Amino acid sequence: MSATTNKRYHLTTFGCQMNEHDSERMQGMLESLGYAQASERADADLILFNTCSIRESADSRFIAHLGEAKRLKRERPERVVGVGGCWAQSVKQEVFERFPFVDVAFGPGQVHKLAEFLCSDSLSAQGYFEFEGFTGDLPARRARPFQAWVQISVGCNCVCAYCIVPSTRGREVSRPQEDLVAEVRELAREGVREVTLLGQNVNSYGRDVSRASAGGGNGAAGVPPSRTTFAGLLRALDEIEGIERIRYTSPHPKDMREDVIRAHAELESVCEHIHLPLQSGSSRILKAMRRTYDRDRYVDRVRLIREHIPDVSLTTDIIVGFPGETEEDFQRTLEVVEEVGYDAAFTFLFSPRRGTEAASMTEGLVPHPVKVERMERLVELVQRRAHERAQRFVGRTVEVLVEGPSRTDPARLRGRTRHNKVVNFAGVADGGELAHVLIESASSQTLSGEEHLLARVG
């Protein structure tokens, strides 16, 4: 590919951590081509959007931003407008019909095609929507030099009734463990201390890749090849010198097995935080959602987790107002939230997504005012229990990976504990250092304290 010079790009990212990872790879790829980052959209030669289609609100925000790109394109027709990500994949060629000023569109599996388009002499709009390759194979421009996203798989084999991911990211494909170990070793050499493993369902990692195929061997005669597992990957990455924290998102409750839970308890680098999506506390609604576990199975997983990791931080996702949800079903959700006591929860009002089974459900639709009223009750309970849980940190000295100045008070610092709790504190540590902070107070969302200077690590 021929490199470009003196050109600038502006990238806007919507959605999840996987999109943030993909955007870092887009930036690394563009800068390898000679593009520089523009702080303002109006100053860019390439205006790029990495889109999300999980929730309707993300669609709406993106469309509003796209309107500005249209105006800027009109002012300078040679400017290139590109749309990538899940929204682009979900509508495919429709993007050019609805937005004829867009020059290039591509799905999550075709990020590398953006470079091909920019280096070609094509004057016509191009769309790339096949499922191929990993963005994890592309160069990255990381937001922080001491933290890194690591893509361990793409796609999803689940058929949750509300979810559009299988149609936008394809079937599940795992990256070979050898490649991941090599990537994380290189990250450690570059000074990365914390990695977050990414996949649509991380704890089903490796089911499509045997160690024999990953390593090129055939195994002993008559012995079937052993499978690469997520727990095995965690153990392999834990052995890499310099990697002090390993996080991951997101697992599926149906695949949360004891070997992964034991990895949290036994491996020094695996953090004491598990994000375990609930979605609903009603077994009837979970069945309608096609979640393949029921309330009892979920609560059993929580019990097993806390048996092995008593001080674990548990977070979750909950959908309010799925078609057919009655007040009794919603009460079952509240009961689970009360019983589990989450450290935090991401809560969403149900909105149908194109192409999903739930989008065609017409019976038992929950009126919007009812959804909102239920959401208010849920959030109040989540915050109360999270506040109660957070008090266990008051008076304790915790390890904090410093990320930079506090967002609310630049005179203080901000970082995260191994439990994924945000800490604002008084101290003098630099970004990337591990500080020990005495926690003086706690809200439902953040901890506050003061650094113990003599106890700083690294």
Helices and strands as residue ranges (DSSP letters): E 7-13, H 17-32, E 35-37, G 41-43, E 46-51, H 56-75, E 80-85, H 86-91, H 94-98, E 104-106, G 108-110, H 112-118, E 126-128, G 135-137, E 147-151, E 153-154, H 165-169, E 173-174, H 177-189, E 194-198, G 202-204, H 211-215, H 230-238, E 245-249, G 253-255, H 258-266, E 273-275, H 283-288, H 295-308, E 313-320, H 327-340, E 344-349, G 357-360, H 368-390, G 391-393, E 397-405, E 413-417, E 422-426, E 434-442, E 446-451, G 453-455
